[in-house]
């Protein structure tokens, strides 16, 4: 199985974060989180739902975990963040938030 697309959807107005990993041709792992803006750079999150989608069935898995990330750079094309684990994430802006189901 090869990863096709990794997507992170952040909707500050809806207080929602979604991480999606798609697997060709029709699979996906989707994790939903609630978010809270803690300051000018920090956003905290808490996982609240997760599922593995396959061509024939959706498998719900118990979500657990919470954390935060600090946005260290942002412009109209990219955002660079460092998270609670010390990872650095570089994300390209792909337009308005679209939630996966």
Biopython code that builds the backbone (N, CA, C, O; Angstrom):
import numpy as np
from Bio.PDB.StructureBuilder import StructureBuilder

atoms = [
    (1, "UNK", "N", (0.840, -1.169, 0.000)),
    (1, "UNK", "CA", (0.000, 0.000, 0.000)),
    (1, "UNK", "C", (0.890, 1.238, 0.000)),
    (1, "UNK", "O", (1.800, 1.352, 0.821)),
    (2, "UNK", "N", (0.630, 2.156, -0.910)),
    (2, "UNK", "CA", (1.455, 3.350, -1.025)),
    (2, "UNK", "C", (0.615, 4.582, -0.710)),
    (2, "UNK", "O", (-0.512, 4.712, -1.189)),
    (3, "UNK", "N", (1.173, 5.491, 0.103)),
    (3, "UNK", "CA", (0.471, 6.716, 0.430)),
    (3, "UNK", "C", (0.384, 7.590, -0.802)),
    (3, "UNK", "O", (1.374, 7.794, -1.505)),
    (4, "UNK", "N", (-0.806, 8.103, -1.059)),
    (4, "UNK", "CA", (-0.989, 8.988, -2.191)),
    (4, "UNK", "C", (-0.931, 10.447, -1.746)),
    (4, "UNK", "O", (-0.158, 11.232, -2.294)),
    (5, "UNK", "N", (-1.734, 10.809, -0.768)),
    (5, "UNK", "CA", (-1.822, 12.201, -0.342)),
    (5, "UNK", "C", (-1.943, 12.262, 1.174)),
    (5, "UNK", "O", (-2.690, 11.493, 1.779)),
    (6, "UNK", "N", (-1.214, 13.170, 1.770)),
    (6, "UNK", "CA", (-1.366, 13.490, 3.184)),
    (6, "UNK", "C", (-1.914, 14.906, 3.244)),
    (6, "UNK", "O", (-1.309, 15.836, 2.710)),
    (7, "UNK", "N", (-3.057, 15.068, 3.893)),
    (7, "UNK", "CA", (-3.737, 16.358, 3.941)),
    (7, "UNK", "C", (-3.999, 16.746, 5.383)),
    (7, "UNK", "O", (-4.410, 15.916, 6.195)),
    (8, "UNK", "N", (-3.762, 18.004, 5.697)),
    (8, "UNK", "CA", (-4.124, 18.550, 7.005)),
    (8, "UNK", "C", (-5.068, 19.708, 6.741)),
    (8, "UNK", "O", (-4.712, 20.670, 6.060)),
    (9, "UNK", "N", (-6.277, 19.611, 7.285)),
    (9, "UNK", "CA", (-7.281, 20.660, 7.133)),
    (9, "UNK", "C", (-7.407, 21.378, 8.468)),
    (9, "UNK", "O", (-7.711, 20.759, 9.488)),
    (10, "UNK", "N", (-7.171, 22.685, 8.456)),
    (10, "UNK", "CA", (-7.332, 23.497, 9.659)),
    (10, "UNK", "C", (-8.407, 24.528, 9.375)),
    (10, "UNK", "O", (-8.269, 25.350, 8.470)),
    (11, "UNK", "N", (-9.479, 24.479, 10.155)),
    (11, "UNK", "CA", (-10.561, 25.454, 10.045)),
    (11, "UNK", "C", (-10.682, 26.140, 11.397)),
    (11, "UNK", "O", (-11.357, 25.640, 12.296)),
    (12, "UNK", "N", (-10.025, 27.288, 11.536)),
    (12, "UNK", "CA", (-9.996, 27.996, 12.819)),
    (12, "UNK", "C", (-11.395, 28.441, 13.218)),
    (12, "UNK", "O", (-11.762, 28.337, 14.388)),
    (13, "UNK", "N", (-12.187, 28.939, 12.261)),
    (13, "UNK", "CA", (-13.540, 29.404, 12.580)),
    (13, "UNK", "C", (-14.411, 28.283, 13.136)),
    (13, "UNK", "O", (-15.197, 28.505, 14.057)),
    (14, "UNK", "N", (-14.277, 27.087, 12.582)),
    (14, "UNK", "CA", (-15.062, 25.934, 13.050)),
    (14, "UNK", "C", (-14.377, 25.208, 14.204)),
    (14, "UNK", "O", (-14.931, 24.254, 14.749)),
    (15, "UNK", "N", (-13.170, 25.653, 14.583)),
    (15, "UNK", "CA", (-12.385, 25.032, 15.662)),
    (15, "UNK", "C", (-12.146, 23.551, 15.381)),
    (15, "UNK", "O", (-12.353, 22.694, 16.241)),
    (16, "UNK", "N", (-11.702, 23.274, 14.149)),
    (16, "UNK", "CA", (-11.562, 21.894, 13.699)),
    (16, "UNK", "C", (-10.227, 21.674, 12.991)),
    (16, "UNK", "O", (-9.761, 22.515, 12.223)),
    (17, "UNK", "N", (-9.632, 20.526, 13.273)),
    (17, "UNK", "CA", (-8.416, 20.067, 12.601)),
    (17, "UNK", "C", (-8.688, 18.652, 12.115)),
    (17, "UNK", "O", (-9.239, 17.832, 12.850)),
    (18, "UNK", "N", (-8.305, 18.370, 10.885)),
    (18, "UNK", "CA", (-8.484, 17.025, 10.347)),
    (18, "UNK", "C", (-7.206, 16.615, 9.623)),
    (18, "UNK", "O", (-6.686, 17.357, 8.790)),
    (19, "UNK", "N", (-6.709, 15.433, 9.947)),
    (19, "UNK", "CA", (-5.571, 14.840, 9.248)),
    (19, "UNK", "C", (-6.091, 13.674, 8.424)),
    (19, "UNK", "O", (-6.837, 12.833, 8.927)),
    (20, "UNK", "N", (-5.695, 13.625, 7.153)),
    (20, "UNK", "CA", (-6.179, 12.584, 6.244)),
    (20, "UNK", "C", (-4.998, 12.002, 5.476)),
    (20, "UNK", "O", (-4.211, 12.730, 4.872)),
    (21, "UNK", "N", (-4.889, 10.679, 5.511)),
    (21, "UNK", "CA", (-3.917, 9.970, 4.682)),
    (21, "UNK", "C", (-4.733, 9.128, 3.713)),
    (21, "UNK", "O", (-5.514, 8.277, 4.137)),
    (22, "UNK", "N", (-4.560, 9.358, 2.418)),
    (22, "UNK", "CA", (-5.300, 8.569, 1.434)),
    (22, "UNK", "C", (-4.408, 7.470, 0.877)),
    (22, "UNK", "O", (-3.200, 7.641, 0.718)),
    (23, "UNK", "N", (-5.045, 6.330, 0.585)),
    (23, "UNK", "CA", (-4.372, 5.169, 0.012)),
    (23, "UNK", "C", (-5.102, 4.790, -1.268)),
    (23, "UNK", "O", (-6.300, 4.512, -1.225)),
    (24, "UNK", "N", (-4.416, 4.772, -2.401)),
    (24, "UNK", "CA", (-5.086, 4.433, -3.647)),
    (24, "UNK", "C", (-5.566, 2.990, -3.643)),
    (24, "UNK", "O", (-4.893, 2.159, -3.033)),
    (25, "UNK", "N", (-6.660, 2.636, -4.267)),
    (25, "UNK", "CA", (-7.467, 3.574, -5.036)),
    (25, "UNK", "C", (-8.575, 4.257, -4.229)),
    (25, "UNK", "O", (-9.044, 5.321, -4.632)),
    (26, "UNK", "N", (-9.009, 3.680, -3.100)),
    (26, "UNK", "CA", (-10.179, 4.268, -2.428)),
    (26, "UNK", "C", (-10.084, 4.273, -0.907)),
    (26, "UNK", "O", (-11.105, 4.449, -0.241)),
    (27, "UNK", "N", (-8.917, 4.091, -0.341)),
    (27, "UNK", "CA", (-8.794, 4.035, 1.112)),
    (27, "UNK", "C", (-8.330, 5.350, 1.711)),
    (27, "UNK", "O", (-7.721, 6.183, 1.040)),
    (28, "UNK", "N", (-8.635, 5.516, 2.999)),
    (28, "UNK", "CA", (-8.189, 6.719, 3.718)),
    (28, "UNK", "C", (-8.216, 6.454, 5.213)),
    (28, "UNK", "O", (-9.027, 5.672, 5.710)),
    (29, "UNK", "N", (-7.319, 7.114, 5.914)),
    (29, "UNK", "CA", (-7.337, 7.143, 7.375)),
    (29, "UNK", "C", (-7.591, 8.594, 7.749)),
    (29, "UNK", "O", (-6.818, 9.481, 7.386)),
    (30, "UNK", "N", (-8.689, 8.838, 8.484)),
    (30, "UNK", "CA", (-9.143, 10.196, 8.792)),
    (30, "UNK", "C", (-9.200, 10.366, 10.303)),
    (30, "UNK", "O", (-9.830, 9.572, 11.001)),
    (31, "UNK", "N", (-8.542, 11.400, 10.801)),
    (31, "UNK", "CA", (-8.554, 11.711, 12.231)),
    (31, "UNK", "C", (-9.090, 13.126, 12.406)),
    (31, "UNK", "O", (-8.545, 14.081, 11.853)),
    (32, "UNK", "N", (-10.167, 13.250, 13.185)),
    (32, "UNK", "CA", (-10.774, 14.547, 13.474)),
    (32, "UNK", "C", (-10.369, 15.013, 14.859)),
    (32, "UNK", "O", (-10.250, 14.215, 15.789)),
    (33, "UNK", "N", (-10.157, 16.322, 14.985)),
    (33, "UNK", "CA", (-9.759, 16.919, 16.259)),
    (33, "UNK", "C", (-10.476, 18.245, 16.446)),
    (33, "UNK", "O", (-10.841, 18.918, 15.481)),
    (34, "UNK", "N", (-10.668, 18.603, 17.696)),
    (34, "UNK", "CA", (-11.105, 19.961, 18.014)),
    (34, "UNK", "C", (-9.847, 20.766, 18.316)),
    (34, "UNK", "O", (-8.851, 20.222, 18.792)),
    (35, "UNK", "N", (-9.902, 22.074, 18.034)),
    (35, "UNK", "CA", (-8.735, 22.918, 18.286)),
    (35, "UNK", "C", (-9.126, 24.147, 19.091)),
    (35, "UNK", "O", (-10.286, 24.560, 19.110)),
    (36, "UNK", "N", (-8.139, 24.712, 19.749)),
    (36, "UNK", "CA", (-8.294, 25.979, 20.464)),
    (36, "UNK", "C", (-7.039, 26.806, 20.218)),
    (36, "UNK", "O", (-5.921, 26.318, 20.382)),
    (37, "UNK", "N", (-7.231, 28.046, 19.826)),
    (37, "UNK", "CA", (-6.102, 28.949, 19.639)),
    (37, "UNK", "C", (-5.670, 29.429, 21.014)),
    (37, "UNK", "O", (-6.442, 30.072, 21.726)),
    (38, "UNK", "N", (-4.434, 29.116, 21.387)),
    (38, "UNK", "CA", (-3.929, 29.418, 22.730)),
    (38, "UNK", "C", (-3.120, 30.711, 22.778)),
    (38, "UNK", "O", (-2.849, 31.225, 23.863)),
    (39, "UNK", "N", (-2.741, 31.231, 21.649)),
    (39, "UNK", "CA", (-1.929, 32.439, 21.604)),
    (39, "UNK", "C", (-1.634, 32.797, 20.165)),
    (39, "UNK", "O", (-2.212, 32.203, 19.255)),
    (40, "UNK", "N", (-0.749, 33.754, 19.935)),
    (40, "UNK", "CA", (-0.478, 34.180, 18.566)),
    (40, "UNK", "C", (0.158, 33.089, 17.697)),
    (40, "UNK", "O", (0.050, 33.147, 16.472)),
    (41, "UNK", "N", (0.813, 32.105, 18.301)),
    (41, "UNK", "CA", (1.448, 31.025, 17.540)),
    (41, "UNK", "C", (0.903, 29.642, 17.876)),
    (41, "UNK", "O", (0.926, 28.754, 17.024)),
    (42, "UNK", "N", (0.417, 29.441, 19.088)),
    (42, "UNK", "CA", (0.092, 28.094, 19.568)),
    (42, "UNK", "C", (-1.377, 27.733, 19.355)),
    (42, "UNK", "O", (-2.288, 28.512, 19.637)),
    (43, "UNK", "N", (-1.564, 26.514, 18.846)),
    (43, "UNK", "CA", (-2.889, 25.904, 18.714)),
    (43, "UNK", "C", (-2.835, 24.566, 19.430)),
    (43, "UNK", "O", (-1.949, 23.752, 19.171)),
    (44, "UNK", "N", (-3.790, 24.338, 20.337)),
    (44, "UNK", "CA", (-3.882, 23.031, 20.990)),
    (44, "UNK", "C", (-4.962, 22.217, 20.283)),
    (44, "UNK", "O", (-5.896, 22.773, 19.705)),
    (45, "UNK", "N", (-4.821, 20.892, 20.336)),
    (45, "UNK", "CA", (-5.800, 20.018, 19.688)),
    (45, "UNK", "C", (-6.073, 18.809, 20.564)),
    (45, "UNK", "O", (-5.253, 18.415, 21.394)),
    (46, "UNK", "N", (-7.255, 18.228, 20.355)),
    (46, "UNK", "CA", (-7.637, 16.989, 21.031)),
    (46, "UNK", "C", (-8.363, 16.121, 20.010)),
    (46, "UNK", "O", (-9.353, 16.543, 19.411)),
    (47, "UNK", "N", (-7.856, 14.898, 19.819)),
    (47, "UNK", "CA", (-8.491, 13.978, 18.878)),
    (47, "UNK", "C", (-9.878, 13.600, 19.391)),
    (47, "UNK", "O", (-10.051, 13.346, 20.583)),
    (48, "UNK", "N", (-10.877, 13.562, 18.484)),
    (48, "UNK", "CA", (-12.221, 13.178, 18.915)),
    (48, "UNK", "C", (-12.882, 12.125, 18.027)),
    (48, "UNK", "O", (-13.953, 11.628, 18.377)),
    (49, "UNK", "N", (-12.286, 11.774, 16.901)),
    (49, "UNK", "CA", (-12.837, 10.708, 16.054)),
    (49, "UNK", "C", (-11.756, 10.246, 15.086)),
    (49, "UNK", "O", (-10.901, 11.027, 14.669)),
    (50, "UNK", "N", (-11.809, 8.961, 14.735)),
    (50, "UNK", "CA", (-10.874, 8.422, 13.746)),
    (50, "UNK", "C", (-11.535, 7.253, 13.032)),
    (50, "UNK", "O", (-12.301, 6.495, 13.627)),
    (51, "UNK", "N", (-11.222, 7.120, 11.738)),
    (51, "UNK", "CA", (-11.744, 5.969, 11.001)),
    (51, "UNK", "C", (-10.815, 5.614, 9.856)),
    (51, "UNK", "O", (-10.134, 6.463, 9.282)),
    (52, "UNK", "N", (-10.816, 4.326, 9.548)),
    (52, "UNK", "CA", (-10.103, 3.797, 8.402)),
    (52, "UNK", "C", (-11.151, 3.440, 7.365)),
    (52, "UNK", "O", (-12.013, 2.595, 7.607)),
    (53, "UNK", "N", (-11.077, 4.086, 6.208)),
    (53, "UNK", "CA", (-12.038, 3.821, 5.134)),
    (53, "UNK", "C", (-11.402, 2.869, 4.129)),
    (53, "UNK", "O", (-10.259, 3.056, 3.713)),
    (54, "UNK", "N", (-12.151, 1.859, 3.750)),
    (54, "UNK", "CA", (-11.726, 0.961, 2.683)),
    (54, "UNK", "C", (-12.815, 0.969, 1.621)),
    (54, "UNK", "O", (-13.862, 1.589, 1.806)),
    (55, "UNK", "N", (-12.576, 0.290, 0.522)),
    (55, "UNK", "CA", (-13.568, 0.255, -0.549)),
    (55, "UNK", "C", (-14.878, -0.371, -0.088)),
    (55, "UNK", "O", (-15.944, -0.012, -0.587)),
    (56, "UNK", "N", (-14.809, -1.301, 0.859)),
    (56, "UNK", "CA", (-16.011, -2.030, 1.261)),
    (56, "UNK", "C", (-16.573, -1.624, 2.617)),
    (56, "UNK", "O", (-17.712, -1.964, 2.936)),
    (57, "UNK", "N", (-15.788, -0.897, 3.425)),
    (57, "UNK", "CA", (-16.270, -0.640, 4.783)),
    (57, "UNK", "C", (-15.474, 0.484, 5.440)),
    (57, "UNK", "O", (-14.319, 0.739, 5.100)),
    (58, "UNK", "N", (-16.134, 1.152, 6.398)),
    (58, "UNK", "CA", (-15.455, 2.113, 7.268)),
    (58, "UNK", "C", (-15.235, 1.453, 8.621)),
    (58, "UNK", "O", (-16.156, 0.862, 9.184)),
    (59, "UNK", "N", (-14.027, 1.550, 9.138)),
    (59, "UNK", "CA", (-13.684, 0.995, 10.441)),
    (59, "UNK", "C", (-13.428, 2.152, 11.397)),
    (59, "UNK", "O", (-12.466, 2.900, 11.222)),
    (60, "UNK", "N", (-14.265, 2.302, 12.389)),
    (60, "UNK", "CA", (-14.050, 3.341, 13.396)),
    (60, "UNK", "C", (-13.017, 2.834, 14.400)),
    (60, "UNK", "O", (-13.066, 1.686, 14.843)),
    (61, "UNK", "N", (-12.094, 3.707, 14.742)),
    (61, "UNK", "CA", (-11.075, 3.367, 15.733)),
    (61, "UNK", "C", (-11.124, 4.412, 16.840)),
    (61, "UNK", "O", (-11.404, 5.582, 16.582)),
    (62, "UNK", "N", (-10.853, 3.989, 18.069)),
    (62, "UNK", "CA", (-10.940, 4.953, 19.166)),
    (62, "UNK", "C", (-9.821, 5.992, 19.067)),
    (62, "UNK", "O", (-8.640, 5.651, 19.004)),
    (63, "UNK", "N", (-10.217, 7.260, 19.055)),
    (63, "UNK", "CA", (-9.194, 8.299, 19.020)),
    (63, "UNK", "C", (-8.669, 8.557, 20.423)),
    (63, "UNK", "O", (-9.434, 8.534, 21.387)),
    (64, "UNK", "N", (-7.417, 8.794, 20.541)),
    (64, "UNK", "CA", (-6.915, 9.276, 21.816)),
    (64, "UNK", "C", (-5.700, 10.126, 21.534)),
    (64, "UNK", "O", (-4.953, 9.889, 20.585)),
    (65, "UNK", "N", (-5.526, 11.097, 22.358)),
    (65, "UNK", "CA", (-4.370, 11.959, 22.216)),
    (65, "UNK", "C", (-4.749, 13.418, 22.148)),
    (65, "UNK", "O", (-5.861, 13.792, 21.773)),
    (66, "UNK", "N", (-3.807, 14.201, 22.516)),
    (66, "UNK", "CA", (-3.953, 15.644, 22.431)),
    (66, "UNK", "C", (-2.560, 16.241, 22.390)),
    (66, "UNK", "O", (-1.575, 15.564, 22.685)),
    (67, "UNK", "N", (-2.483, 17.484, 22.031)),
    (67, "UNK", "CA", (-1.183, 18.131, 21.954)),
    (67, "UNK", "C", (-1.320, 19.563, 21.497)),
    (67, "UNK", "O", (-2.367, 20.188, 21.662)),
    (68, "UNK", "N", (-0.267, 20.065, 20.930)),
    (68, "UNK", "CA", (-0.249, 21.437, 20.431)),
    (68, "UNK", "C", (0.785, 21.553, 19.321)),
    (68, "UNK", "O", (1.662, 20.703, 19.170)),
    (69, "UNK", "N", (0.657, 22.630, 18.548)),
    (69, "UNK", "CA", (1.698, 22.993, 17.594)),
    (69, "UNK", "C", (1.823, 24.507, 17.577)),
    (69, "UNK", "O", (0.850, 25.232, 17.780)),
    (70, "UNK", "N", (3.040, 24.966, 17.329)),
    (70, "UNK", "CA", (3.331, 26.388, 17.203)),
    (70, "UNK", "C", (3.616, 26.695, 15.742)),
    (70, "UNK", "O", (4.463, 26.053, 15.120)),
    (71, "UNK", "N", (2.913, 27.669, 15.198)),
    (71, "UNK", "CA", (3.203, 28.131, 13.848)),
    (71, "UNK", "C", (4.393, 29.079, 13.937)),
    (71, "UNK", "O", (4.312, 30.133, 14.567)),
    (72, "UNK", "N", (5.493, 28.695, 13.304)),
    (72, "UNK", "CA", (6.708, 29.511, 13.378)),
    (72, "UNK", "C", (6.894, 30.384, 12.142)),
    (72, "UNK", "O", (7.669, 31.340, 12.162)),
    (73, "UNK", "N", (6.179, 30.051, 11.064)),
    (73, "UNK", "CA", (6.199, 30.880, 9.859)),
    (73, "UNK", "C", (4.914, 30.616, 9.097)),
    (73, "UNK", "O", (4.459, 29.476, 9.012)),
    (74, "UNK", "N", (4.328, 31.672, 8.541)),
    (74, "UNK", "CA", (3.148, 31.507, 7.702)),
    (74, "UNK", "C", (3.106, 32.635, 6.678)),
    (74, "UNK", "O", (3.392, 33.791, 6.994)),
    (75, "UNK", "N", (2.745, 32.280, 5.447)),
    (75, "UNK", "CA", (2.429, 33.276, 4.432)),
    (75, "UNK", "C", (1.255, 32.717, 3.633)),
    (75, "UNK", "O", (0.614, 31.762, 4.071)),
    (76, "UNK", "N", (0.965, 33.295, 2.474)),
    (76, "UNK", "CA", (-0.210, 32.838, 1.728)),
    (76, "UNK", "C", (-0.005, 31.495, 1.040)),
    (76, "UNK", "O", (-0.962, 30.926, 0.514)),
    (77, "UNK", "N", (1.221, 30.976, 1.030)),
    (77, "UNK", "CA", (1.487, 29.694, 0.363)),
    (77, "UNK", "C", (1.880, 28.559, 1.293)),
    (77, "UNK", "O", (1.513, 27.411, 1.045)),
    (78, "UNK", "N", (2.626, 28.854, 2.371)),
    (78, "UNK", "CA", (3.068, 27.774, 3.261)),
    (78, "UNK", "C", (2.920, 28.161, 4.731)),
    (78, "UNK", "O", (2.840, 29.333, 5.098)),
    (79, "UNK", "N", (2.890, 27.114, 5.545)),
    (79, "UNK", "CA", (2.908, 27.278, 7.004)),
    (79, "UNK", "C", (3.932, 26.288, 7.533)),
    (79, "UNK", "O", (3.958, 25.127, 7.123)),
    (80, "UNK", "N", (4.773, 26.751, 8.444)),
    (80, "UNK", "CA", (5.751, 25.884, 9.096)),
    (80, "UNK", "C", (5.407, 25.849, 10.574)),
    (80, "UNK", "O", (5.259, 26.891, 11.213)),
    (81, "UNK", "N", (5.281, 24.645, 11.111)),
    (81, "UNK", "CA", (4.901, 24.481, 12.518)),
    (81, "UNK", "C", (5.839, 23.486, 13.189)),
    (81, "UNK", "O", (6.391, 22.592, 12.548)),
    (82, "UNK", "N", (6.001, 23.663, 14.483)),
    (82, "UNK", "CA", (6.707, 22.695, 15.323)),
    (82, "UNK", "C", (5.709, 22.205, 16.353)),
    (82, "UNK", "O", (4.955, 22.994, 16.922)),
    (83, "UNK", "N", (5.704, 20.884, 16.595)),
    (83, "UNK", "CA", (4.683, 20.327, 17.479)),
    (83, "UNK", "C", (5.263, 19.846, 18.803)),
    (83, "UNK", "O", (6.460, 19.957, 19.066)),
    (84, "UNK", "N", (4.377, 19.315, 19.612)),
    (84, "UNK", "CA", (4.706, 18.871, 20.965)),
    (84, "UNK", "C", (5.803, 17.804, 20.972)),
    (84, "UNK", "O", (6.540, 17.683, 21.951)),
    (85, "UNK", "N", (5.917, 17.030, 19.890)),
    (85, "UNK", "CA", (6.946, 15.980, 19.797)),
    (85, "UNK", "C", (8.280, 16.506, 19.299)),
    (85, "UNK", "O", (9.268, 15.772, 19.273)),
    (86, "UNK", "N", (8.317, 17.783, 18.901)),
    (86, "UNK", "CA", (9.538, 18.348, 18.342)),
    (86, "UNK", "C", (9.636, 18.200, 16.834)),
    (86, "UNK", "O", (10.652, 18.562, 16.240)),
    (87, "UNK", "N", (8.584, 17.669, 16.205)),
    (87, "UNK", "CA", (8.573, 17.528, 14.752)),
    (87, "UNK", "C", (8.334, 18.883, 14.093)),
    (87, "UNK", "O", (7.643, 19.739, 14.645)),
    (88, "UNK", "N", (8.908, 19.065, 12.917)),
    (88, "UNK", "CA", (8.657, 20.253, 12.107)),
    (88, "UNK", "C", (7.816, 19.833, 10.915)),
    (88, "UNK", "O", (8.139, 18.867, 10.224)),
    (89, "UNK", "N", (6.734, 20.564, 10.680)),
    (89, "UNK", "CA", (5.798, 20.257, 9.607)),
    (89, "UNK", "C", (5.745, 21.446, 8.661)),
    (89, "UNK", "O", (5.542, 22.581, 9.091)),
    (90, "UNK", "N", (5.929, 21.183, 7.367)),
    (90, "UNK", "CA", (5.812, 22.216, 6.343)),
    (90, "UNK", "C", (4.589, 21.874, 5.504)),
    (90, "UNK", "O", (4.514, 20.803, 4.901)),
    (91, "UNK", "N", (3.626, 22.803, 5.472)),
    (91, "UNK", "CA", (2.341, 22.549, 4.828)),
    (91, "UNK", "C", (2.102, 23.593, 3.746)),
    (91, "UNK", "O", (2.301, 24.788, 3.966)),
    (92, "UNK", "N", (1.671, 23.129, 2.573)),
    (92, "UNK", "CA", (1.325, 24.023, 1.480)),
    (92, "UNK", "C", (-0.164, 24.351, 1.546)),
    (92, "UNK", "O", (-0.991, 23.457, 1.722)),
    (93, "UNK", "N", (-0.505, 25.626, 1.405)),
    (93, "UNK", "CA", (-1.902, 26.051, 1.393)),
    (93, "UNK", "C", (-2.535, 25.603, 0.083)),
    (93, "UNK", "O", (-2.019, 25.884, -0.998)),
    (94, "UNK", "N", (-3.660, 24.902, 0.194)),
    (94, "UNK", "CA", (-4.350, 24.368, -0.977)),
    (94, "UNK", "C", (-5.751, 24.951, -1.098)),
    (94, "UNK", "O", (-6.627, 24.332, -1.701)),
    (95, "UNK", "N", (-5.972, 26.134, -0.532)),
    (95, "UNK", "CA", (-7.274, 26.785, -0.657)),
    (95, "UNK", "C", (-8.104, 26.677, 0.603)),
    (95, "UNK", "O", (-7.599, 26.368, 1.682)),
    (96, "UNK", "N", (-9.386, 26.938, 0.440)),
    (96, "UNK", "CA", (-10.314, 26.931, 1.569)),
    (96, "UNK", "C", (-10.407, 25.534, 2.180)),
    (96, "UNK", "O", (-10.261, 24.536, 1.474)),
    (97, "UNK", "N", (-10.653, 25.459, 3.506)),
    (97, "UNK", "CA", (-10.765, 24.145, 4.159)),
    (97, "UNK", "C", (-11.879, 23.296, 3.539)),
    (97, "UNK", "O", (-12.975, 23.794, 3.280)),
    (98, "UNK", "N", (-11.594, 22.022, 3.306)),
    (98, "UNK", "CA", (-12.623, 21.072, 2.860)),
    (98, "UNK", "C", (-12.507, 19.840, 3.746)),
    (98, "UNK", "O", (-11.439, 19.237, 3.855)),
    (99, "UNK", "N", (-13.592, 19.482, 4.363)),
    (99, "UNK", "CA", (-13.608, 18.379, 5.321)),
    (99, "UNK", "C", (-13.879, 17.066, 4.590)),
    (99, "UNK", "O", (-14.756, 16.996, 3.729)),
    (100, "UNK", "N", (-13.129, 16.042, 4.935)),
    (100, "UNK", "CA", (-13.291, 14.703, 4.366)),
    (100, "UNK", "C", (-14.270, 13.911, 5.232)),
    (100, "UNK", "O", (-14.310, 14.086, 6.450)),
    (101, "UNK", "N", (-15.050, 13.047, 4.606)),
    (101, "UNK", "CA", (-16.003, 12.209, 5.351)),
    (101, "UNK", "C", (-15.726, 10.747, 5.109)),
    (101, "UNK", "O", (-16.423, 9.889, 5.651)),
]
sb = StructureBuilder()
sb.init_structure("model")
sb.init_model(0)
sb.init_chain("A")
sb.init_seg("    ")
for serial, (resi, resn, name, xyz) in enumerate(atoms, 1):
    if name == "N":
        sb.init_residue(resn, " ", resi, " ")
    sb.init_atom(name, np.array(xyz, "f"), 0.0, 1.0, " ", f" {name:<3s}", serial, name[0])
structure = sb.get_structure()
